[in-house]
Amino acid sequence: MPVPLLLFLINAPTLGLRMLQKGVRHRRIGLCLKEGGRIRGGMRMNFEKYTERARGFVQAAQNLAVREGHPQLAPGHILKVLLDDPEGLCAGLIDRAGGRSRDAHAAVEQWLAKQPKVSGSASQPQATRELMRFFDTAEKAAEKAGDSFVTVERMLLALAVEKDTEAGKILAQAGVTA
């Protein structure tokens, strides 16, 4: 019987994650963030609450969307880069919690192939409402756990919690529960 991801993450080690130190300058991250953390469309998030590793995954997801020519950045892009991590953190968490990371990876690949593409000028992907909900859920999960920063594990948890997104559905089909 699969162990709910939430219970597994409570006890999961977070070794190797570098926490942001006070005084680190806010960096403009990626294509959809503007100065001050405002996302195109007027929504706000506090990107300074994310570990450097978590920020790197968001940047990688944005790069993936640009490379694939996708007009929107969605939670599925985040899931794809988390599962592609060479260190295998998220895939390992999913497998140890009783899920099937390979099934999730195959399903997210299929989802990516079905996404609309734009060609021509290098257009920048826009954040979807689902992505903004994902960021909000990740920040709340970190807060609830007493963490000062959003870690990669909390991002994976947020993807599993947001069951109405394609990423959430993919994780549910792969046996990941929250």
Summary of the structure (lengths in Angstrom):
residues: 178
radius of gyration: 15.4
end to end distance: 13.7
largest distance: 49.0
contacts: 542
relative contact order: 0.20
helix: 53%
strand: 6%
